[in-house]
Amino acid sequence: MEKLPTWLEINLDALESNIKLLRNWIDPEVKILHTVKADAYGHGAVQVAQAAEKWVDMFGVATVDEALELQASGIRTPILVLSPILEKEIPRIVNAGFAVTLSSSSFARRLSRCASERSSCIDFHVEVDTGMGRTGMLPDEAKEVIEEAASLPGIHFSGLYTHFPVSDTDPTFSVEQVERFHAFIDDLKARGVDIPILHSANSGAIPAIPESHMQMVRPGLLLYGYFPSEWKTPVSILPIMSWYSRLVQIRRIPAGNTISYGRTYTTQRDTLMGIVPVGYGHGYPFRLSNTGEMIIHGKRVPIIGRVTMDMTMVDLTDLMEKPDEGDEVVLIGKQGAASISLHEVAGWANTIPYEILCGISKRVPRTYFKHGKVETYKSLLGVLPNYLIA
Ligand SMILES: Cc1ncc(COP(=O)(O)O)c(C=O)c1O
């Protein structure tokens, strides 16, 4: 990528390998819902879904627009909208035929009316809150809503799920949630309700809590190559994304000068300073000011001064070989023997890996690699053929 000041490399072979590994961990009849919301955690939902479609059974998104984007790109695998949506959005769901998560009786009646008017049948899932404390319904309310909705025309009860808040850190609580979920299901069965596909496992639960797999698992982060807690990431899972840049300017700054906004760093020696054309406007966290590191010539170099909107400064003084403008910089990924993981960057920024991934802005072009070659290139200019950047 010699012509780009910064870019992401997304390795679609690694994605495929992660999905196949997951397939080996779970029973063959367990389905996979691949969570591709938030633009596939910043990786590019269309490109990721197109590459994954052959291996997974369903895609999970958060909004109707996200589902429509996938459909418009030719994705034909069923799509479930996981987050609650406004009742006003129901016609868009019905026209497109997506599955939806239903969270109230009034929503169920409106969905049923709209689907019946159009002579279609819409699949709905229900989320039971067994301890997540976010969306869904507590068991008593869920029971009533399901009993009513299951008898309405034009809609079909096709999934029942729950979600874990601490599957990576507290398996005991998660197992308790699984037990609450089963108690709820037993109650529904006793009331004569036909039980649909059951699902609960997110990335934290898949390796840690086998009883959470049920009939479908719902991984996001794991397929992008990470376990939510770094120390537990199974070695065979590969991060699919790396973030690169290039030095755009190199300057000599005498001792005693301050660097960047806020004057938070003062050079203690004659300093060789590199300018990396990436800042918080690209989603590179401001919190990395005077804290984070990058890799140049296979060595880690420290960030000096504040990260700015478009640029970040690094101290190149200790590099053995003289750096040149245009030299490659690694922000997340490997170069020679050195590497910086997503979890490390998230730790420096005092946040979670999910936020770093989702925050990488459209400004950073995405290059998609398949069989070691760039397959697609996506930038602010749209999706372009490879020859324009090669
Ligand atoms: C309902 C639901 N299921 C599954 C996932 C996937 O989670 P993870 O990326 O931790 O696997 C999410 C993500 O937040 C979610 O909200």
The ligand as an ORCA input file, in Angstrom:
! r2SCAN-3c Opt
* xyz 0 1
  C     -27.532     -9.571     21.518
  C     -26.094     -9.763     21.148
  N     -25.680    -10.981     20.782
  C     -24.395    -11.235     20.442
  C     -23.450    -10.227     20.460
  C     -22.016    -10.546     20.110
  O     -21.165    -10.291     21.188
  P     -19.618    -10.630     21.105
  O     -19.027     -9.693     20.119
  O     -19.118    -10.411     22.493
  O     -19.536    -12.032     20.661
  C     -23.842     -8.940     20.834
  C     -22.854     -7.868     20.856
  O     -22.832     -6.964     21.589
  C     -25.200     -8.694     21.187
  O     -25.620     -7.489     21.560
*
